[in-house]
Amino acid sequence: MKTFVEWAAQLPEEVYEGLVRAVELGKWPDGTRLTAEQRALCLQAVIAYDHRHKPPEARIGYLPGGCPGGGEPQASPAPAADE
């Protein structure tokens, strides 16, 4: 059985392009709005496809020069405990 990532990476290009368009517009070709869950799943599929088929600079979300601030994203500090 294929994982979601394996399945998404093997999508036909025209399906991939339809998912990109749906994410960009927030709706399906018939005009029906994507739910938040549908949009998240479509975006995950697009990212998996990009990772398999495109160089980093051509992928969705690519930032020249890397992450702003020049490093890895960092977790926020834990909130202080109430005294």
Distance bins in CASP14 RR format, pairs under 12 A and 6 or more apart:
PFRMAT RR
TARGET T0000
AUTHOR 0000-0000-0000
RMODE 2
METHOD distances of the structure
MODEL  1
1 7 0 0 0 0 1 0 0 0 0 0 0
2 8 0 0 0 0 1 0 0 0 0 0 0
2 9 0 0 0 0 1 0 0 0 0 0 0
2 10 1 0 0 1 0 0 0 0 0 0 0
2 11 0 0 0 0 0 1 0 0 0 0 0
2 48 0 0 0 0 0 1 0 0 0 0 0
3 9 0 0 0 0 1 0 0 0 0 0 0
3 10 0 0 0 0 0 1 0 0 0 0 0
3 44 0 0 0 0 0 1 0 0 0 0 0
3 45 0 0 0 0 0 1 0 0 0 0 0
3 48 0 0 0 0 1 0 0 0 0 0 0
4 10 0 0 0 0 0 1 0 0 0 0 0
4 11 0 0 0 0 0 1 0 0 0 0 0
4 40 0 0 0 0 0 1 0 0 0 0 0
4 41 0 0 0 0 1 0 0 0 0 0 0
4 42 0 0 0 0 0 1 0 0 0 0 0
4 44 1 0 0 1 0 0 0 0 0 0 0
4 45 1 0 0 1 0 0 0 0 0 0 0
4 47 0 0 0 0 0 1 0 0 0 0 0
4 48 1 0 0 1 0 0 0 0 0 0 0
4 49 0 0 0 0 0 1 0 0 0 0 0
5 11 0 0 0 0 0 1 0 0 0 0 0
5 41 0 0 0 0 0 1 0 0 0 0 0
5 44 0 0 0 0 1 0 0 0 0 0 0
5 45 0 0 0 0 1 0 0 0 0 0 0
5 46 0 0 0 0 0 1 0 0 0 0 0
5 47 0 0 0 0 1 0 0 0 0 0 0
5 48 1 0 1 0 0 0 0 0 0 0 0
5 49 0 0 0 0 1 0 0 0 0 0 0
5 50 0 0 0 0 0 1 0 0 0 0 0
5 51 0 0 0 0 1 0 0 0 0 0 0
5 52 0 0 0 0 1 0 0 0 0 0 0
6 45 0 0 0 0 0 1 0 0 0 0 0
6 48 0 0 0 0 1 0 0 0 0 0 0
6 49 0 0 0 0 0 1 0 0 0 0 0
6 51 0 0 0 0 0 1 0 0 0 0 0
6 52 0 0 0 0 1 0 0 0 0 0 0
7 15 0 0 0 0 0 1 0 0 0 0 0
7 16 0 0 0 0 0 1 0 0 0 0 0
7 41 0 0 0 0 0 1 0 0 0 0 0
7 44 0 0 0 0 0 1 0 0 0 0 0
7 45 0 0 0 0 1 0 0 0 0 0 0
7 48 0 0 0 0 1 0 0 0 0 0 0
7 49 0 0 0 0 0 1 0 0 0 0 0
7 52 0 0 0 0 0 1 0 0 0 0 0
8 15 0 0 0 0 1 0 0 0 0 0 0
8 16 0 0 0 0 1 0 0 0 0 0 0
8 19 0 0 0 0 1 0 0 0 0 0 0
8 41 0 0 0 0 1 0 0 0 0 0 0
8 42 0 0 0 0 1 0 0 0 0 0 0
8 43 0 0 0 0 0 1 0 0 0 0 0
8 44 1 0 0 1 0 0 0 0 0 0 0
8 45 1 1 0 0 0 0 0 0 0 0 0
8 46 1 0 0 1 0 0 0 0 0 0 0
8 47 0 0 0 0 1 0 0 0 0 0 0
8 48 1 1 0 0 0 0 0 0 0 0 0
8 49 1 0 1 0 0 0 0 0 0 0 0
8 50 0 0 0 0 1 0 0 0 0 0 0
8 51 0 0 0 0 1 0 0 0 0 0 0
8 52 0 0 0 0 1 0 0 0 0 0 0
8 53 0 0 0 0 0 1 0 0 0 0 0
9 15 0 0 0 0 0 1 0 0 0 0 0
9 16 0 0 0 0 1 0 0 0 0 0 0
9 44 0 0 0 0 0 1 0 0 0 0 0
9 45 0 0 0 0 1 0 0 0 0 0 0
9 46 0 0 0 0 0 1 0 0 0 0 0
9 47 0 0 0 0 1 0 0 0 0 0 0
9 48 1 0 1 0 0 0 0 0 0 0 0
9 49 1 0 1 0 0 0 0 0 0 0 0
9 50 0 0 0 0 1 0 0 0 0 0 0
9 51 1 0 0 1 0 0 0 0 0 0 0
9 52 1 1 0 0 0 0 0 0 0 0 0
9 53 1 0 0 1 0 0 0 0 0 0 0
9 54 0 0 0 0 0 1 0 0 0 0 0
10 16 0 0 0 0 0 1 0 0 0 0 0
10 45 0 0 0 0 0 1 0 0 0 0 0
10 48 0 0 0 0 1 0 0 0 0 0 0
10 49 0 0 0 0 1 0 0 0 0 0 0
10 52 1 0 0 1 0 0 0 0 0 0 0
10 53 0 0 0 0 1 0 0 0 0 0 0
11 17 0 0 0 0 1 0 0 0 0 0 0
11 18 0 0 0 0 1 0 0 0 0 0 0
11 19 1 0 0 1 0 0 0 0 0 0 0
11 20 0 0 0 0 0 1 0 0 0 0 0
11 42 0 0 0 0 0 1 0 0 0 0 0
11 44 0 0 0 0 0 1 0 0 0 0 0
11 45 1 0 0 1 0 0 0 0 0 0 0
11 46 0 0 0 0 1 0 0 0 0 0 0
11 47 0 0 0 0 0 1 0 0 0 0 0
11 48 0 0 0 0 1 0 0 0 0 0 0
11 49 1 0 1 0 0 0 0 0 0 0 0
11 50 0 0 0 0 0 1 0 0 0 0 0
11 52 0 0 0 0 1 0 0 0 0 0 0
11 53 0 0 0 0 1 0 0 0 0 0 0
12 18 0 0 0 0 0 1 0 0 0 0 0
12 19 0 0 0 0 0 1 0 0 0 0 0
12 49 0 0 0 0 1 0 0 0 0 0 0
12 53 0 0 0 0 0 1 0 0 0 0 0
13 19 0 0 0 0 0 1 0 0 0 0 0
13 20 0 0 0 0 0 1 0 0 0 0 0
13 46 0 0 0 0 0 1 0 0 0 0 0
13 49 0 0 0 0 1 0 0 0 0 0 0
13 50 0 0 0 0 0 1 0 0 0 0 0
13 52 0 0 0 0 0 1 0 0 0 0 0
13 53 0 0 0 0 1 0 0 0 0 0 0
13 54 0 0 0 0 0 1 0 0 0 0 0
14 20 0 0 0 0 0 1 0 0 0 0 0
14 21 0 0 0 0 0 1 0 0 0 0 0
14 29 0 0 0 0 0 1 0 0 0 0 0
14 49 0 0 0 0 0 1 0 0 0 0 0
15 21 0 0 0 0 0 1 0 0 0 0 0
15 22 0 0 0 0 0 1 0 0 0 0 0
15 29 0 0 0 0 0 1 0 0 0 0 0
15 42 0 0 0 0 0 1 0 0 0 0 0
15 45 0 0 0 0 1 0 0 0 0 0 0
15 46 0 0 0 0 0 1 0 0 0 0 0
15 49 0 0 0 0 1 0 0 0 0 0 0
16 22 0 0 0 0 0 1 0 0 0 0 0
16 23 0 0 0 0 0 1 0 0 0 0 0
16 42 0 0 0 0 0 1 0 0 0 0 0
16 43 0 0 0 0 0 1 0 0 0 0 0
16 45 1 0 0 1 0 0 0 0 0 0 0
16 46 1 0 0 1 0 0 0 0 0 0 0
16 47 0 0 0 0 0 1 0 0 0 0 0
16 48 0 0 0 0 1 0 0 0 0 0 0
16 49 1 0 1 0 0 0 0 0 0 0 0
16 50 0 0 0 0 1 0 0 0 0 0 0
16 51 0 0 0 0 0 1 0 0 0 0 0
16 52 0 0 0 0 0 1 0 0 0 0 0
16 53 0 0 0 0 1 0 0 0 0 0 0
16 54 0 0 0 0 0 1 0 0 0 0 0
16 60 0 0 0 0 0 1 0 0 0 0 0
17 23 0 0 0 0 0 1 0 0 0 0 0
17 24 0 0 0 0 0 1 0 0 0 0 0
17 29 0 0 0 0 0 1 0 0 0 0 0
17 42 0 0 0 0 0 1 0 0 0 0 0
17 45 0 0 0 0 0 1 0 0 0 0 0
17 46 0 0 0 0 1 0 0 0 0 0 0
17 49 0 0 0 0 1 0 0 0 0 0 0
17 50 0 0 0 0 0 1 0 0 0 0 0
17 53 0 0 0 0 0 1 0 0 0 0 0
18 24 0 0 0 0 1 0 0 0 0 0 0
18 25 0 0 0 0 1 0 0 0 0 0 0
18 26 0 0 0 0 0 1 0 0 0 0 0
18 27 0 0 0 0 0 1 0 0 0 0 0
18 28 0 0 0 0 1 0 0 0 0 0 0
18 29 1 0 0 1 0 0 0 0 0 0 0
18 34 0 0 0 0 0 1 0 0 0 0 0
18 42 0 0 0 0 1 0 0 0 0 0 0
18 45 0 0 0 0 0 1 0 0 0 0 0
18 46 0 0 0 0 1 0 0 0 0 0 0
18 49 0 0 0 0 0 1 0 0 0 0 0
19 25 0 0 0 0 0 1 0 0 0 0 0
19 26 0 0 0 0 0 1 0 0 0 0 0
19 28 0 0 0 0 0 1 0 0 0 0 0
19 29 0 0 0 0 0 1 0 0 0 0 0
19 34 0 0 0 0 0 1 0 0 0 0 0
19 38 0 0 0 0 1 0 0 0 0 0 0
19 39 0 0 0 0 1 0 0 0 0 0 0
19 40 0 0 0 0 0 1 0 0 0 0 0
19 41 0 0 0 0 1 0 0 0 0 0 0
19 42 1 0 1 0 0 0 0 0 0 0 0
19 43 0 0 0 0 1 0 0 0 0 0 0
19 44 0 0 0 0 1 0 0 0 0 0 0
19 45 1 0 1 0 0 0 0 0 0 0 0
19 46 1 0 1 0 0 0 0 0 0 0 0
19 47 0 0 0 0 0 1 0 0 0 0 0
19 48 0 0 0 0 0 1 0 0 0 0 0
19 49 1 0 0 1 0 0 0 0 0 0 0
19 50 0 0 0 0 0 1 0 0 0 0 0
19 60 0 0 0 0 0 1 0 0 0 0 0
20 26 0 0 0 0 0 1 0 0 0 0 0
20 39 0 0 0 0 0 1 0 0 0 0 0
20 42 0 0 0 0 1 0 0 0 0 0 0
20 43 0 0 0 0 1 0 0 0 0 0 0
20 45 0 0 0 0 1 0 0 0 0 0 0
20 46 1 0 1 0 0 0 0 0 0 0 0
20 47 0 0 0 0 0 1 0 0 0 0 0
20 49 0 0 0 0 1 0 0 0 0 0 0
20 50 0 0 0 0 1 0 0 0 0 0 0
20 54 0 0 0 0 0 1 0 0 0 0 0
20 59 0 0 0 0 0 1 0 0 0 0 0
20 60 1 0 0 1 0 0 0 0 0 0 0
20 61 0 0 0 0 0 1 0 0 0 0 0
21 27 0 0 0 0 1 0 0 0 0 0 0
21 28 0 0 0 0 1 0 0 0 0 0 0
21 29 1 0 0 1 0 0 0 0 0 0 0
21 31 0 0 0 0 0 1 0 0 0 0 0
21 34 0 0 0 0 0 1 0 0 0 0 0
21 42 0 0 0 0 1 0 0 0 0 0 0
21 46 0 0 0 0 0 1 0 0 0 0 0
22 28 1 0 1 0 0 0 0 0 0 0 0
22 29 1 0 0 1 0 0 0 0 0 0 0
22 30 0 0 0 0 0 1 0 0 0 0 0
22 31 0 0 0 0 1 0 0 0 0 0 0
22 32 0 0 0 0 1 0 0 0 0 0 0
22 33 0 0 0 0 1 0 0 0 0 0 0
22 34 1 0 1 0 0 0 0 0 0 0 0
22 35 0 0 0 0 0 1 0 0 0 0 0
22 38 1 0 0 1 0 0 0 0 0 0 0
22 39 1 0 0 1 0 0 0 0 0 0 0
22 40 0 0 0 0 0 1 0 0 0 0 0
22 41 0 0 0 0 0 1 0 0 0 0 0
22 42 1 0 1 0 0 0 0 0 0 0 0
22 43 0 0 0 0 1 0 0 0 0 0 0
22 45 0 0 0 0 0 1 0 0 0 0 0
22 46 0 0 0 0 1 0 0 0 0 0 0
23 34 1 0 0 1 0 0 0 0 0 0 0
23 36 0 0 0 0 0 1 0 0 0 0 0
23 38 0 0 0 0 1 0 0 0 0 0 0
23 39 1 0 0 1 0 0 0 0 0 0 0
23 40 0 0 0 0 1 0 0 0 0 0 0
23 41 0 0 0 0 1 0 0 0 0 0 0
23 42 1 0 1 0 0 0 0 0 0 0 0
23 43 1 0 1 0 0 0 0 0 0 0 0
23 44 0 0 0 0 0 1 0 0 0 0 0
23 45 0 0 0 0 1 0 0 0 0 0 0
23 46 1 0 0 1 0 0 0 0 0 0 0
23 47 0 0 0 0 0 1 0 0 0 0 0
23 49 0 0 0 0 0 1 0 0 0 0 0
23 50 0 0 0 0 0 1 0 0 0 0 0
23 60 0 0 0 0 1 0 0 0 0 0 0
23 61 0 0 0 0 0 1 0 0 0 0 0
24 34 0 0 0 0 0 1 0 0 0 0 0
24 39 0 0 0 0 0 1 0 0 0 0 0
24 42 0 0 0 0 1 0 0 0 0 0 0
24 43 0 0 0 0 0 1 0 0 0 0 0
24 46 0 0 0 0 1 0 0 0 0 0 0
24 60 0 0 0 0 1 0 0 0 0 0 0
25 31 0 0 0 0 1 0 0 0 0 0 0
25 32 0 0 0 0 0 1 0 0 0 0 0
25 33 0 0 0 0 1 0 0 0 0 0 0
25 34 0 0 0 0 1 0 0 0 0 0 0
25 39 0 0 0 0 0 1 0 0 0 0 0
25 42 0 0 0 0 0 1 0 0 0 0 0
26 32 0 0 0 0 1 0 0 0 0 0 0
26 33 1 0 0 1 0 0 0 0 0 0 0
26 34 1 0 1 0 0 0 0 0 0 0 0
26 35 0 0 0 0 1 0 0 0 0 0 0
26 36 0 0 0 0 0 1 0 0 0 0 0
26 38 0 0 0 0 1 0 0 0 0 0 0
26 39 1 0 0 1 0 0 0 0 0 0 0
26 40 0 0 0 0 0 1 0 0 0 0 0
26 42 0 0 0 0 1 0 0 0 0 0 0
26 43 0 0 0 0 0 1 0 0 0 0 0
27 33 1 0 1 0 0 0 0 0 0 0 0
27 34 1 0 0 1 0 0 0 0 0 0 0
27 35 0 0 0 0 0 1 0 0 0 0 0
27 38 0 0 0 0 1 0 0 0 0 0 0
27 39 0 0 0 0 1 0 0 0 0 0 0
27 42 0 0 0 0 0 1 0 0 0 0 0
28 34 1 0 0 1 0 0 0 0 0 0 0
28 35 0 0 0 0 0 1 0 0 0 0 0
28 38 0 0 0 0 1 0 0 0 0 0 0
28 39 0 0 0 0 0 1 0 0 0 0 0
28 42 0 0 0 0 1 0 0 0 0 0 0
32 38 0 0 0 0 1 0 0 0 0 0 0
33 39 0 0 0 0 1 0 0 0 0 0 0
34 40 0 0 0 0 1 0 0 0 0 0 0
34 41 0 0 0 0 1 0 0 0 0 0 0
34 42 1 0 0 1 0 0 0 0 0 0 0
34 43 0 0 0 0 1 0 0 0 0 0 0
35 41 0 0 0 0 1 0 0 0 0 0 0
35 42 0 0 0 0 0 1 0 0 0 0 0
36 42 0 0 0 0 0 1 0 0 0 0 0
36 43 0 0 0 0 0 1 0 0 0 0 0
37 43 0 0 0 0 0 1 0 0 0 0 0
37 44 0 0 0 0 0 1 0 0 0 0 0
38 44 0 0 0 0 0 1 0 0 0 0 0
38 45 0 0 0 0 0 1 0 0 0 0 0
39 45 0 0 0 0 0 1 0 0 0 0 0
39 46 0 0 0 0 0 1 0 0 0 0 0
40 46 0 0 0 0 0 1 0 0 0 0 0
40 47 0 0 0 0 0 1 0 0 0 0 0
41 47 0 0 0 0 0 1 0 0 0 0 0
41 48 0 0 0 0 0 1 0 0 0 0 0
42 48 0 0 0 0 0 1 0 0 0 0 0
42 49 0 0 0 0 0 1 0 0 0 0 0
42 60 0 0 0 0 0 1 0 0 0 0 0
43 49 0 0 0 0 0 1 0 0 0 0 0
43 50 0 0 0 0 0 1 0 0 0 0 0
43 60 1 0 0 1 0 0 0 0 0 0 0
43 61 0 0 0 0 0 1 0 0 0 0 0
44 50 0 0 0 0 0 1 0 0 0 0 0
44 51 0 0 0 0 0 1 0 0 0 0 0
44 60 0 0 0 0 0 1 0 0 0 0 0
45 51 0 0 0 0 0 1 0 0 0 0 0
45 52 0 0 0 0 0 1 0 0 0 0 0
45 60 0 0 0 0 0 1 0 0 0 0 0
46 52 0 0 0 0 0 1 0 0 0 0 0
46 53 0 0 0 0 0 1 0 0 0 0 0
46 54 0 0 0 0 0 1 0 0 0 0 0
46 59 0 0 0 0 1 0 0 0 0 0 0
46 60 1 0 1 0 0 0 0 0 0 0 0
46 61 0 0 0 0 1 0 0 0 0 0 0
47 53 0 0 0 0 0 1 0 0 0 0 0
47 54 0 0 0 0 0 1 0 0 0 0 0
47 56 0 0 0 0 0 1 0 0 0 0 0
47 59 1 0 0 1 0 0 0 0 0 0 0
47 60 1 0 0 1 0 0 0 0 0 0 0
47 61 0 0 0 0 1 0 0 0 0 0 0
47 62 0 0 0 0 0 1 0 0 0 0 0
48 54 0 0 0 0 0 1 0 0 0 0 0
48 59 0 0 0 0 0 1 0 0 0 0 0
48 60 0 0 0 0 0 1 0 0 0 0 0
49 58 0 0 0 0 0 1 0 0 0 0 0
49 59 0 0 0 0 1 0 0 0 0 0 0
49 60 0 0 0 0 1 0 0 0 0 0 0
50 56 0 0 0 0 1 0 0 0 0 0 0
50 57 0 0 0 0 0 1 0 0 0 0 0
50 58 1 0 0 1 0 0 0 0 0 0 0
50 59 1 0 1 0 0 0 0 0 0 0 0
50 60 1 0 1 0 0 0 0 0 0 0 0
50 61 0 0 0 0 1 0 0 0 0 0 0
50 62 0 0 0 0 1 0 0 0 0 0 0
51 58 0 0 0 0 0 1 0 0 0 0 0
51 59 1 0 0 1 0 0 0 0 0 0 0
51 60 0 0 0 0 1 0 0 0 0 0 0
51 61 0 0 0 0 0 1 0 0 0 0 0
51 62 0 0 0 0 0 1 0 0 0 0 0
52 59 0 0 0 0 0 1 0 0 0 0 0
53 59 0 0 0 0 1 0 0 0 0 0 0
53 60 0 0 0 0 0 1 0 0 0 0 0
54 60 0 0 0 0 1 0 0 0 0 0 0
54 61 0 0 0 0 0 1 0 0 0 0 0
54 62 0 0 0 0 1 0 0 0 0 0 0
55 62 0 0 0 0 1 0 0 0 0 0 0
56 62 1 0 0 1 0 0 0 0 0 0 0
56 63 0 0 0 0 1 0 0 0 0 0 0
56 64 0 0 0 0 0 1 0 0 0 0 0
56 65 0 0 0 0 0 1 0 0 0 0 0
56 66 0 0 0 0 1 0 0 0 0 0 0
57 63 0 0 0 0 1 0 0 0 0 0 0
57 64 1 0 0 1 0 0 0 0 0 0 0
57 65 0 0 0 0 1 0 0 0 0 0 0
57 66 0 0 0 0 0 1 0 0 0 0 0
58 64 0 0 0 0 0 1 0 0 0 0 0
61 67 0 0 0 0 0 1 0 0 0 0 0
63 69 0 0 0 0 0 1 0 0 0 0 0
63 70 0 0 0 0 0 1 0 0 0 0 0
63 71 0 0 0 0 0 1 0 0 0 0 0
63 73 0 0 0 0 0 1 0 0 0 0 0
64 70 0 0 0 0 0 1 0 0 0 0 0
65 71 0 0 0 0 0 1 0 0 0 0 0
66 72 0 0 0 0 1 0 0 0 0 0 0
66 73 0 0 0 0 0 1 0 0 0 0 0
67 73 1 0 0 1 0 0 0 0 0 0 0
67 74 0 0 0 0 1 0 0 0 0 0 0
68 74 0 0 0 0 0 1 0 0 0 0 0
END
